[in-house]
Amino acid sequence: MSQIIKPTGIRELSHVVKANNGQYYFVDSNDTLDKGYETMIFECDKHGKNIDWSGVFVEHYSTYEAMKENHNYIINHLEEVLGNG
């Protein structure tokens, strides 16, 4: 199971998460201007500095509640979401 390292401090639904394989990911959910509610996952270092801004996962939602629920699921089941578990 993945491990939350720390909140990023950028916004409520933004965390640095360590996967079982040792890789760190920046999991960020927010209300964007162009796409609405979305969650994106980026590879990062243990401090949360993004390694690759292209993203390894993105999902869009119709409500804040759905985004928040899925963000929490993602940070606890990262390997499954990324297809590595």
HELIX and SHEET records of a PDB file:
HELIX    1   1 TYR A   64  ASN A   76  1                                  13    
HELIX    2   2 LEU A   78  VAL A   81  1                                   4    
SHEET    1   A 5 GLN A   3  PRO A   7  0                                        
SHEET    2   A 5 SER A  14  LYS A  18 -1                                        
SHEET    3   A 5 TYR A  24  THR A  32 -1                                        
SHEET    4   A 5 GLY A  36  CYS A  44 -1                                        
SHEET    5   A 5 ASN A  50  TYR A  61 -1                                        
END                                                                             
